[in-house]
Amino acid sequence: MHVTKSQAKELRRELQEVSDCCSQGLRSPIGKSEADLLAPILKAVAHPARLQLLSIIALNGQACACDLTAPVGLSQPTVSHHLKILTEAELIHREQRGQWAWFHINKKRMKDISALFAV
């Protein structure tokens, strides 16, 4: 079943944090609503370019969108698309500084995702 953006937002309202829904991680079965919440987040990181972007932003602490095209070898619109997906999944935070968008890692979300896979 495909989860729409509005459904995902509703699920996020119900379960604000990954840790709220899955405090046991994958050490115990998760329900459908929890799986529906987690799937878009995990799908966001399940792309090579997005993994590259996350690693670059994490390594540098922050990054300007203008500096991310060359390292991943993609055009600016494509990088912006991937950054939007990461932002919507709340894996990164976006801050507008003048005409430039700057991004930094959402450490809480990343910690929650890491805990999900801790067995």
C-alpha positions in Angstrom: 0.0 0.0 0.0 1.3 3.4 -0.9 1.2 6.1 1.8 0.4 9.6 0.5 2.2 12.7 1.9 -1.0 13.7 3.8 -1.2 10.2 5.4 2.4 10.3 6.3 1.9 13.7 7.9 -1.0 12.4 9.9 1.1 9.4 11.0 3.8 11.8 12.1 1.3 13.8 14.2 0.2 10.6 15.9 3.7 9.3 16.5 6.0 12.3 16.7 9.3 10.5 17.0 10.6 7.2 15.7 11.5 6.3 19.2 7.9 6.8 20.3 6.7 4.1 18.0 9.5 1.7 18.1 11.3 1.9 21.4 12.2 -1.8 21.2 13.6 -1.3 17.7 13.3 -4.3 15.5 13.7 -6.6 18.5 9.9 -7.1 18.6 7.2 -7.0 15.9 6.0 -3.6 14.8 2.5 -2.8 13.8 1.2 -1.6 10.5 0.9 2.0 11.6 4.5 2.0 12.9 5.7 0.4 9.6 3.7 3.0 7.7 5.5 5.7 9.6 9.0 4.2 9.2 8.8 3.3 5.6 9.0 6.8 4.1 11.9 7.7 6.4 13.8 4.6 5.5 13.0 5.0 1.8 14.5 8.5 2.0 17.9 7.1 3.0 17.6 4.1 0.6 19.0 6.1 -2.3 22.8 6.4 -3.1 22.7 10.2 -3.8 20.8 10.9 -0.5 23.2 8.7 1.4 26.1 10.7 -0.1 24.3 14.0 0.8 23.7 12.9 4.4 27.4 11.9 4.8 28.6 15.2 3.4 26.3 17.2 5.6 27.2 15.1 8.7 30.9 15.3 8.1 30.9 19.1 7.7 28.3 19.8 10.3 26.3 21.8 7.8 26.3 22.4 4.1 25.1 25.0 1.6 23.0 23.5 -1.2 25.2 25.4 -3.6 28.2 23.3 -2.5 26.5 19.9 -2.8 26.2 19.5 -6.6 29.9 18.8 -7.4 30.5 16.2 -4.7 27.6 14.0 -5.8 27.9 14.8 -9.5 24.3 15.8 -10.0 22.6 18.9 -11.3 21.3 21.6 -8.9 17.6 20.7 -9.4 18.3 17.0 -8.7 20.2 17.8 -5.6 17.4 20.1 -4.5 14.9 17.3 -5.0 17.0 14.9 -2.9 17.4 17.5 -0.2 13.7 18.1 -0.1 13.0 14.4 0.4 15.6 14.3 3.3 14.0 17.4 4.8 10.5 16.0 4.6 11.7 12.8 6.3 13.1 15.1 9.0 16.6 13.7 8.5 18.0 17.1 7.9 17.0 20.6 8.8 16.9 23.5 6.3 17.8 27.1 7.1 17.5 29.9 4.6 20.4 32.3 4.8 19.8 35.1 2.2 19.5 33.4 -1.1 21.2 30.2 0.0 19.7 27.1 1.7 21.8 25.5 4.4 21.3 22.1 5.8 22.4 20.3 8.9 21.7 16.8 10.3 18.7 16.2 12.6 20.8 14.3 15.2 17.7 13.2 17.2 16.2 11.5 14.1 19.5 9.9 13.1 19.9 8.6 16.7 16.4 7.2 16.6 17.0 5.4 13.3 20.3 4.0 14.6 18.5 2.7 17.7 15.9 1.1 15.5 18.5 -1.3 14.1 20.4 -1.9 17.3 19.9 -5.5 18.2 
